């Protein structure tokens, strides 16, 4: 993972990710998200959105981490949204049937439903 940008909007926290969610960068991402999770709980955010528009790769450990993150958000009554997936990652989510687990949206739909 090369870059994280955080944005707060009302009861929603958005993280814009850039790079790869893979074994090589997972430790940094996990450490960062763990710190963000404290903020999510302290400020009582209801929605946690990950902007994956600049993510070019997710490997199996990265997918496993997303599942772990989904479990954390569910247990804390926070909605997790993944949005703006590139076509390759969207296909991977569909082939692995993870699109059934996650709330996945296009950038346009996310902005229409949550930012307007």
QUILINMO-V512265 format. One record per backbone hydrogen bond with DSSP energy under -1.0 kcal/mol. NH is the residue of the N-H (numbers start at 0). CO is the residue of the C=O. If there is no record, write none. Layout:
# QUILINMO-V512265
nh->{NH/NH}
co->{CO/CO}
This chain:
# QUILINMO-V512265
nh->{1/2/4/6/8/11/12/13/14/15/16/17/18/20/24/25/28/29/30/31/32/33/34/35/36/37/38/39/40/41/42/44/45/46/47/48/49/50/51/54/55/58/62/63/64/65/66/67/68/69/70/71/72/73/74/75/76/77/78/80/81/82/83/89/90/91/92/93/94/95/96/97/98/99/101/103/104/109/110/111/112/113/114}
co->{17/17/15/13/11/8/46/6/48/4/50/2/53/56/21/21/24/25/26/27/28/29/30/31/32/33/34/35/36/37/38/39/10/10/78/12/80/14/82/51/18/20/58/59/60/61/62/63/64/65/66/67/68/69/70/71/73/72/45/47/102/49/104/85/86/87/88/89/90/91/93/92/92/96/97/101/81/105/106/107/108/109/110}
